[in-house]
Amino acid sequence: MPAGERILLIDHDSNRAAMSAAILGYLGAEAVFESEFPAAIADDAFGLAIVAWSAEFESPEARLAGLREAMPALPLIVVGSCGAGLVQSLGIIAVLEWPLRHEALLSALHRARIYREQYAQSRERGTEPKLFRALVGRSEGVRAVRRMMAQVAETDATVLVLGESGTGKEVVARSLHDYSHRRAGPFVPINCGAIPAELLESELFGHEKGAFTGAVTARAGRFELARGGTLFLDEIGDMPLTMQVKLLRVLQERRFERVGGSQTLDADVRIVCATHKNLDDMIASGGFREDLYYRINVFPIDLPPLRERPDDLPVLVNELVLRLEKEGRGSVRFGPSALVSLGRHHWAGNVRELANLVERMAIMHPGAIVGARDLPAKFRHLEPGEDDTAGLPEPIAAAAASAVEPFAAASRAGGDLGLLPVNGLDLKEFIQDLEQGLIQQALDDCGGVVARAAERLRLRRTTLVEKMRKYGMLGRADTTEV
């Protein structure tokens, strides 16, 4: 949840509303309490509305429907039972029970964020060209790429897509094809670095029977297969110099011959190239032809690496999780601390590396909300002393401390609730360690005075002494005050 996000809290019960506001405040949100449905709301006033269902509201179904009609972008969460039909008709994203449970509330807030992001993306697709749904992100870098793609998609101009491995270069190439006037034709990709140099010419241009040893039949090349569509030359920076000369001739003349053939064929294709290499440096070192570079660099599109657009991480994670769910390959949710930690990762493999991580987490923690501590070691980037509640404000309502404390204690003790380590744990030992840690914290806060620590833990002094004796902690306390 973004820090300081405003949440509309509609509840007839002021005491319950105060507790809900305190819990949301602890999680970093600002709750605005209303005892009745407001008459009007500004479009961007709130990021979420939580409605405590009550028969005391006048025509609650109609009022809730009115709120949905007035604010279609506002995610709605209901506390209580309002009927499955209303949930479906109004698109209510979650129905929670009172008292609020930590895990259920976090899951609902996560769904609210997905709802807002998907609604914003659908609005973008309505106001901007209907392009490139697979190119996920709302950062300025991704928006700039979309604008450039919109300018060139309907043309036959040769496009050079630049970017590190895993940034989505083929996604861009396929999107350009899908929204071009050639979309009815084929999209034919070829990885220039994955095919041996002696076979690349035949792969591109085809060959006639008997053209070389092993050519027992004639075969069409990628230029022929892509006729009327798009030919995607991936990793063109790995193309041998001898092939660069032949490709340049085809791009200049728009004609070619099969290997061992004499018939000239038209190259009726749109060319999209991609590479992760610096072609300027390759030209300087003699590894890439300058004339070919100018021929393919008609319209360059430079994809930003993931580490330069950390704001896109939540959107990308949501999209990848939704794809897993749609394909029936599991589900997982990433808590705030996990997203903070991922935002500090270098992402050498970019979006491809993130996709692999999301799938791995769905296997390791199916259906759970993972925190930073649950990530593989290389993705943990929280500083020493930071935990799953790092950066969150203290409870804002002292009167509702009893409602907030279970949430705080759960976060201090184990971060996200409900996450059992993959290899299991000794529950008895875990509880003893937790109890011993809380006792020691109380003693430290009270200067080692057992009587005061007992008050802080809401225990009888004799009960605390027995527990300290059990754990061998009596020597750490001020025994004169026992």
C-alpha positions as CSV (number, residue, x, y, z in Angstrom):
1,M,0.0,0.0,0.0
2,P,1.4,3.4,-0.9
3,A,2.3,5.4,2.2
4,G,-0.3,8.0,3.1
5,E,-3.0,6.6,0.8
6,R,-6.5,7.9,1.7
7,I,-9.2,5.3,2.3
8,L,-12.9,6.2,2.7
9,L,-14.3,4.3,5.7
10,I,-18.1,4.2,5.8
11,D,-19.5,2.8,9.1
12,H,-22.5,3.4,11.4
13,D,-20.5,2.2,14.4
14,S,-18.0,4.9,15.4
15,N,-16.1,2.6,17.8
16,R,-15.6,0.0,15.2
17,A,-14.6,2.7,12.7
18,A,-12.0,4.0,15.1
19,M,-10.4,0.5,15.4
20,S,-10.5,0.1,11.6
21,A,-8.9,3.5,11.2
22,A,-6.1,2.6,13.7
23,I,-5.4,-0.7,11.9
24,L,-5.2,1.0,8.5
25,G,-3.1,3.8,10.0
26,Y,-0.6,1.2,11.2
27,L,-0.4,-0.1,7.7
28,G,0.4,3.3,6.4
29,A,-3.0,4.6,5.2
30,E,-5.0,7.6,6.1
31,A,-8.6,6.6,6.9
32,V,-11.4,9.2,6.4
33,F,-14.5,8.2,8.5
34,E,-18.0,8.8,7.3
35,S,-21.1,7.6,9.2
36,E,-23.2,7.8,6.1
37,F,-22.7,7.4,2.3
38,P,-21.3,10.8,1.1
39,A,-23.3,12.7,-1.5
40,A,-20.4,13.3,-3.8
41,I,-16.7,12.4,-4.0
42,A,-13.9,13.9,-6.1
43,D,-12.6,11.4,-8.7
44,D,-9.1,11.2,-7.1
45,A,-10.0,11.8,-3.5
46,F,-9.6,8.2,-2.3
47,G,-7.7,5.1,-3.4
48,L,-10.2,2.7,-1.8
49,A,-13.5,2.5,0.0
50,I,-14.3,0.2,2.9
51,V,-18.0,-0.1,3.7
52,A,-19.2,-1.8,7.0
53,W,-22.5,-3.4,5.9
54,S,-25.4,-2.4,8.1
55,A,-29.2,-2.5,8.0
56,E,-29.1,0.9,9.7
57,F,-28.1,2.5,6.4
58,E,-31.1,3.8,4.4
59,S,-31.4,1.6,1.3
60,P,-27.8,0.4,1.6
61,E,-27.9,-1.6,-1.7
62,A,-29.0,1.5,-3.6
63,R,-26.4,3.7,-1.9
64,L,-23.6,1.3,-2.6
65,A,-24.7,1.0,-6.2
66,G,-24.7,4.8,-6.4
67,L,-21.2,4.9,-5.0
68,R,-20.0,2.4,-7.6
69,E,-21.8,4.4,-10.5
70,A,-20.3,7.7,-9.3
71,M,-16.8,6.2,-8.8
72,P,-16.2,3.3,-11.2
73,A,-12.4,3.4,-10.6
74,L,-12.8,3.1,-6.8
75,P,-12.2,-0.4,-5.4
76,L,-14.9,-1.4,-2.9
77,I,-14.4,-3.7,0.1
78,V,-17.4,-4.7,2.3
79,V,-17.1,-5.7,5.9
80,G,-20.0,-8.0,6.7
81,S,-22.5,-9.9,4.5
82,C,-24.2,-8.0,1.7
83,G,-25.2,-10.9,-0.6
84,A,-23.4,-12.7,-3.4
85,G,-25.6,-11.1,-6.1
86,L,-24.6,-7.6,-5.0
87,V,-21.0,-8.5,-4.8
88,Q,-21.0,-9.7,-8.4
89,S,-23.2,-6.9,-9.8
90,L,-21.1,-4.1,-8.3
91,G,-17.7,-5.7,-8.7
92,I,-16.9,-5.7,-5.0
93,I,-13.3,-6.9,-4.7
94,A,-13.5,-8.5,-1.2
95,V,-15.9,-9.2,1.6
96,L,-14.2,-9.3,5.0
97,E,-15.4,-10.4,8.5
98,W,-15.2,-8.4,11.7
99,P,-12.8,-8.3,13.5
100,L,-10.4,-7.7,10.7
101,R,-7.8,-10.4,10.2
102,H,-4.3,-9.4,9.2
103,E,-3.9,-11.8,6.3
104,A,-7.4,-11.3,4.9
105,L,-7.0,-7.5,5.1
106,L,-3.6,-7.5,3.3
107,S,-5.0,-9.7,0.6
108,A,-7.9,-7.4,0.1
109,L,-5.6,-4.3,-0.1
110,H,-3.5,-6.2,-2.6
111,R,-6.6,-6.9,-4.7
112,A,-7.5,-3.2,-4.5
113,R,-4.2,-2.2,-5.9
114,I,-4.6,-4.6,-8.8
115,Y,-8.1,-3.3,-9.5
116,R,-6.8,0.3,-9.7
117,E,-3.9,-0.6,-11.9
118,Q,-6.0,-2.6,-14.3
119,Y,-8.6,0.1,-14.4
120,A,-5.9,2.7,-15.2
121,Q,-4.5,0.5,-17.9
122,S,-7.9,0.0,-19.4
123,R,-8.4,3.8,-19.4
124,E,-5.0,4.2,-21.1
125,R,-6.0,1.8,-23.8
126,G,-9.1,3.8,-24.4
127,T,-7.4,7.2,-24.7
128,E,-4.1,6.1,-26.3
129,P,-3.7,3.8,-29.3
130,K,-4.9,0.3,-28.4
131,L,-1.4,-1.0,-28.4
132,F,0.9,-3.2,-26.6
133,R,-0.9,-4.8,-23.7
134,A,2.0,-7.1,-23.2
135,L,4.3,-4.2,-22.6
136,V,3.3,-3.7,-19.0
137,G,4.3,-0.6,-17.0
138,R,3.3,3.0,-16.3
139,S,6.7,4.6,-15.9
140,E,7.7,7.4,-18.1
141,G,10.3,5.1,-19.9
142,V,7.6,2.6,-20.8
143,R,5.2,5.4,-21.9
144,A,7.8,6.8,-24.2
145,V,8.3,3.4,-25.8
146,R,4.6,3.0,-26.3
147,R,4.4,6.5,-28.0
148,M,7.2,5.6,-30.3
149,M,5.6,2.3,-31.2
150,A,2.3,4.0,-31.9
151,Q,4.1,6.3,-34.4
152,V,5.8,3.5,-36.3
153,A,3.4,0.6,-36.1
154,E,1.4,1.3,-39.2
155,T,4.4,2.0,-41.4
156,D,6.8,-0.3,-43.2
157,A,9.8,1.4,-41.7
158,T,12.6,-0.9,-40.4
159,V,12.7,-0.8,-36.6
160,L,15.8,-1.5,-34.4
161,V,14.9,-2.5,-30.9
162,L,17.7,-2.0,-28.4
163,G,17.9,-3.1,-24.8
164,E,19.4,-5.6,-22.4
165,S,18.5,-9.2,-22.4
166,G,15.1,-9.9,-20.9
167,T,13.7,-6.4,-21.4
168,G,11.0,-7.5,-23.8
169,K,12.4,-6.9,-27.3
170,E,10.5,-9.7,-28.9
171,V,7.3,-8.4,-27.1
172,V,7.8,-5.1,-28.9
173,A,8.4,-6.8,-32.2
174,R,5.3,-8.9,-32.0
175,S,3.2,-5.9,-30.8
176,L,4.4,-3.9,-33.8
177,H,3.3,-6.7,-36.1
178,D,0.0,-7.2,-34.4
179,Y,-1.0,-3.6,-34.9
180,S,0.4,-3.0,-38.3
181,H,-1.3,-3.3,-41.7
182,R,0.6,-6.6,-42.1
183,R,-1.1,-8.2,-39.1
184,A,-2.9,-10.7,-41.3
185,G,0.4,-12.0,-42.5
186,P,2.9,-14.2,-40.5
187,F,5.3,-13.1,-37.8
188,V,8.5,-15.0,-38.4
189,P,11.3,-14.7,-35.8
190,I,14.9,-15.9,-36.2
191,N,17.7,-15.7,-33.6
192,C,20.8,-14.7,-35.6
193,G,23.1,-15.8,-32.8
194,A,21.6,-19.3,-32.3
195,I,22.2,-20.6,-35.8
196,P,25.7,-21.6,-37.1
197,A,27.2,-19.2,-39.5
198,E,27.3,-21.8,-42.3
199,L,23.6,-22.4,-42.0
200,L,22.3,-18.9,-41.5
201,E,22.2,-18.0,-45.2
202,S,20.1,-21.0,-45.9
203,E,17.8,-20.3,-42.9
204,L,17.2,-16.7,-44.2
205,F,17.0,-17.2,-47.9
206,G,16.2,-20.9,-48.3
207,H,18.0,-23.3,-50.7
208,E,17.5,-25.4,-53.8
209,K,17.9,-29.2,-53.9
210,G,21.5,-30.1,-54.2
211,A,22.8,-26.6,-53.3
212,F,25.1,-28.2,-50.7
213,T,25.8,-31.5,-49.0
214,G,22.6,-32.6,-47.2
215,A,20.2,-30.4,-49.3
216,V,18.1,-33.3,-50.4
217,T,15.1,-31.1,-51.0
218,A,14.4,-27.5,-51.8
219,R,13.5,-25.4,-48.8
220,A,12.0,-21.9,-48.3
221,G,13.8,-19.5,-46.1
222,R,12.5,-17.1,-43.5
223,F,12.2,-14.2,-46.0
224,E,9.8,-16.4,-48.0
225,L,7.9,-17.7,-45.0
226,A,7.4,-14.1,-43.7
227,R,6.0,-12.8,-47.1
228,G,3.3,-10.3,-46.4
229,G,4.2,-10.1,-42.7
230,T,7.0,-9.3,-40.4
231,L,10.5,-10.8,-40.2
232,F,12.1,-10.4,-36.8
233,L,15.9,-10.6,-36.8
234,D,16.7,-11.1,-33.1
235,E,20.3,-10.6,-31.9
236,I,21.4,-9.2,-35.2
237,G,24.6,-8.0,-33.5
238,D,25.7,-11.7,-33.5
239,M,25.3,-12.0,-37.3
240,P,28.7,-12.9,-39.0
241,L,30.2,-10.2,-41.2
242,T,29.8,-12.3,-44.4
243,M,26.1,-12.5,-43.8
244,Q,25.8,-8.8,-43.0
245,V,26.9,-8.1,-46.5
246,K,24.3,-10.3,-48.0
247,L,21.6,-9.0,-45.7
248,L,22.5,-5.4,-46.7
249,R,22.0,-6.2,-50.4
250,V,18.6,-7.7,-49.7
251,L,17.5,-4.7,-47.6
252,Q,18.7,-2.3,-50.4
253,E,17.2,-4.1,-53.4
254,R,14.2,-5.9,-51.6
255,R,15.1,-9.0,-53.7
256,F,17.0,-12.2,-53.0
257,E,17.8,-15.7,-54.4
258,R,17.8,-19.0,-52.7
259,V,21.1,-20.6,-52.0
260,G,22.0,-22.5,-55.2
261,G,19.1,-20.9,-57.1
262,S,18.9,-18.4,-59.9
263,Q,15.3,-17.2,-59.6
264,T,15.0,-13.8,-58.0
265,L,12.3,-13.4,-55.4
266,D,10.7,-10.3,-53.9
267,A,11.4,-9.6,-50.2
268,D,7.8,-8.5,-49.3
269,V,8.5,-8.3,-45.6
270,R,8.6,-5.7,-42.8
271,I,12.0,-5.9,-41.0
272,V,12.3,-5.6,-37.2
273,C,15.7,-6.1,-35.7
274,A,16.9,-6.4,-32.1
275,T,20.1,-6.6,-30.2
276,H,21.4,-6.3,-26.6
277,K,24.9,-5.2,-27.9
278,N,26.2,-1.7,-28.4
279,L,26.4,-1.6,-32.2
280,D,28.4,1.7,-32.2
281,D,31.1,0.0,-30.3
282,M,31.0,-3.0,-32.6
283,I,31.3,-0.7,-35.6
284,A,34.4,1.0,-34.1
285,S,36.0,-2.4,-33.5
286,G,35.1,-3.8,-36.9
287,G,32.5,-6.3,-35.7
288,F,29.5,-4.7,-37.4
289,R,29.1,-3.0,-40.8
290,E,28.4,0.7,-40.6
291,D,26.4,0.7,-43.8
292,L,24.1,-2.1,-42.5
293,Y,23.7,-0.2,-39.2
294,Y,22.4,2.9,-41.0
295,R,20.0,0.6,-43.1
296,I,18.4,-1.0,-40.0
297,N,18.5,2.0,-37.7
298,V,15.7,3.8,-39.5
299,F,13.6,3.9,-36.3
300,P,15.4,2.9,-33.1
301,I,13.4,2.0,-29.9
302,D,15.5,1.8,-26.7
303,L,13.9,-0.3,-24.0
304,P,14.8,0.8,-20.4
305,P,16.2,-1.9,-18.1
306,L,13.9,-2.9,-15.2
307,R,16.3,-1.4,-12.6
308,E,15.6,2.0,-14.1
309,R,11.8,1.7,-13.7
310,P,11.3,0.3,-10.2
311,D,7.8,1.9,-10.0
312,D,6.7,-0.6,-12.6
313,L,7.5,-3.6,-10.3
314,P,4.1,-3.9,-8.6
315,V,2.3,-3.7,-11.9
316,L,4.7,-6.3,-13.5
317,V,4.4,-8.6,-10.5
318,N,0.6,-8.4,-10.6
319,E,0.5,-9.1,-14.4
320,L,2.8,-12.1,-14.0
321,V,0.7,-13.5,-11.2
322,L,-2.4,-13.0,-13.2
323,R,-0.9,-14.9,-16.1
324,L,0.1,-17.8,-13.7
325,E,-3.5,-17.9,-12.4
326,K,-4.9,-17.8,-15.9
327,E,-2.7,-20.7,-17.0
328,G,-3.5,-22.7,-13.9
329,R,0.1,-22.7,-12.6
330,G,-0.6,-21.4,-9.1
331,S,-0.8,-18.1,-7.4
332,V,1.1,-16.0,-4.9
333,R,1.1,-12.4,-3.5
334,F,4.0,-10.2,-2.6
335,G,3.9,-8.1,0.6
336,P,5.2,-4.5,0.9
337,S,8.6,-5.6,2.3
338,A,9.1,-8.0,-0.6
339,L,8.4,-5.3,-3.1
340,V,10.7,-2.9,-1.3
341,S,13.5,-5.5,-1.4
342,L,12.8,-6.3,-5.1
343,G,13.0,-2.6,-5.9
344,R,16.6,-2.6,-4.7
345,H,17.6,-5.6,-6.8
346,H,19.9,-5.0,-9.9
347,W,17.8,-7.2,-12.2
348,A,20.5,-8.3,-14.6
349,G,18.0,-10.5,-16.3
350,N,15.3,-7.8,-16.3
351,V,11.6,-8.9,-16.7
352,R,12.6,-12.4,-17.6
353,E,14.4,-12.7,-14.3
354,L,11.3,-11.3,-12.5
355,A,9.0,-13.8,-14.3
356,N,11.2,-16.7,-13.1
357,L,11.1,-15.4,-9.6
358,V,7.3,-15.0,-9.5
359,E,6.9,-18.6,-10.8
360,R,9.4,-19.9,-8.2
361,M,7.5,-18.1,-5.4
362,A,4.2,-19.5,-6.6
363,I,5.7,-23.0,-6.3
364,M,7.4,-22.4,-2.9
365,H,4.5,-20.4,-1.3
366,P,1.3,-21.3,-3.1
367,G,-1.5,-18.9,-2.4
368,A,0.5,-17.1,0.3
369,I,1.6,-13.5,0.9
370,V,5.4,-13.5,0.8
371,G,7.6,-11.0,2.6
372,A,11.2,-10.1,2.1
373,R,12.4,-12.9,4.4
374,D,10.7,-15.5,2.1
375,L,12.6,-14.4,-1.0
376,P,15.7,-16.2,-2.2
377,A,18.9,-14.8,-0.6
378,K,20.0,-12.9,-3.8
379,F,16.8,-10.9,-3.8
380,R,16.9,-9.9,-0.1
381,H,18.1,-6.3,0.1
382,L,16.7,-5.0,3.3
383,E,19.2,-3.3,5.6
384,P,20.1,-4.9,9.0
385,G,17.4,-4.1,11.4
386,E,14.7,-3.6,8.8
387,D,11.8,-6.0,8.9
388,D,8.5,-6.5,7.2
389,T,7.1,-3.4,8.9
390,A,10.0,-1.1,8.0
391,G,8.9,2.4,7.3
392,L,5.4,2.0,8.6
393,P,4.0,4.5,11.1
394,E,3.2,3.7,14.7
395,P,-0.5,3.2,15.6
396,I,-2.3,6.5,15.3
397,A,-5.0,5.9,17.9
398,A,-3.9,5.0,21.4
399,A,-7.5,4.3,22.3
400,A,-7.6,1.5,19.8
401,A,-4.2,0.0,20.8
402,S,-5.8,-3.3,21.7
403,A,-7.0,-3.7,18.2
404,V,-3.7,-2.7,16.6
405,E,-1.3,-4.6,18.8
406,P,-2.1,-8.1,17.5
407,F,-1.2,-6.8,14.0
408,A,2.0,-5.2,15.3
409,A,3.0,-8.2,17.3
410,A,2.4,-10.5,14.3
411,S,4.6,-8.3,12.2
412,R,7.4,-8.2,14.8
413,A,7.2,-11.9,15.4
414,G,6.9,-13.2,11.9
415,G,6.1,-10.6,9.3
416,D,3.3,-12.0,7.2
417,L,0.9,-14.4,8.9
418,G,0.3,-17.9,7.6
419,L,3.6,-18.4,5.9
420,L,5.0,-21.8,6.9
421,P,8.7,-22.3,5.8
422,V,9.1,-24.8,3.0
423,N,10.9,-27.3,5.3
424,G,8.4,-26.8,8.1
425,L,9.3,-25.8,11.7
426,D,9.2,-27.0,15.3
427,L,6.1,-25.1,16.5
428,K,6.8,-25.6,20.2
429,E,10.4,-24.3,19.8
430,F,9.2,-21.4,17.7
431,I,6.6,-20.3,20.3
432,Q,9.2,-20.7,23.1
433,D,11.7,-18.5,21.2
434,L,9.0,-15.9,20.6
435,E,7.9,-15.9,24.3
436,Q,11.5,-15.6,25.4
437,G,12.2,-12.8,23.0
438,L,9.2,-10.8,24.2
439,I,10.1,-11.3,27.9
440,Q,13.7,-10.1,27.2
441,Q,12.4,-7.1,25.4
442,A,10.1,-6.2,28.3
443,L,13.0,-6.6,30.7
444,D,15.2,-4.4,28.6
445,D,12.5,-1.7,28.4
446,C,12.0,-1.8,32.2
447,G,15.7,-1.8,33.2
448,G,15.6,-5.4,34.3
449,V,12.9,-4.8,36.9
450,V,10.7,-7.9,36.9
451,A,7.7,-6.3,38.5
452,R,7.5,-3.6,35.8
453,A,8.2,-6.1,33.0
454,A,5.3,-8.2,34.3
455,E,3.0,-5.2,34.2
456,R,4.1,-4.5,30.6
457,L,3.4,-8.1,29.6
458,R,0.1,-8.1,31.6
459,L,1.2,-11.1,33.7
460,R,1.3,-11.8,37.4
461,R,4.8,-11.2,38.7
462,T,5.0,-14.8,40.0
463,T,4.0,-16.1,36.6
464,L,6.7,-14.1,34.9
465,V,9.3,-15.4,37.4
466,E,8.3,-19.0,36.7
467,K,8.7,-18.4,33.0
468,M,12.1,-16.7,33.5
469,R,13.2,-19.6,35.6
470,K,12.1,-22.0,32.9
471,Y,14.2,-20.2,30.3
472,G,17.2,-19.6,32.6
473,M,16.7,-15.8,32.5
474,L,16.6,-14.9,36.2
475,G,20.3,-13.9,36.2
476,R,19.6,-11.2,33.7
477,A,17.0,-9.4,35.8
478,D,17.2,-7.1,38.8
479,T,16.6,-9.8,41.5
480,T,16.1,-7.2,44.2
481,E,12.9,-6.2,42.5
482,V,11.6,-9.8,41.9
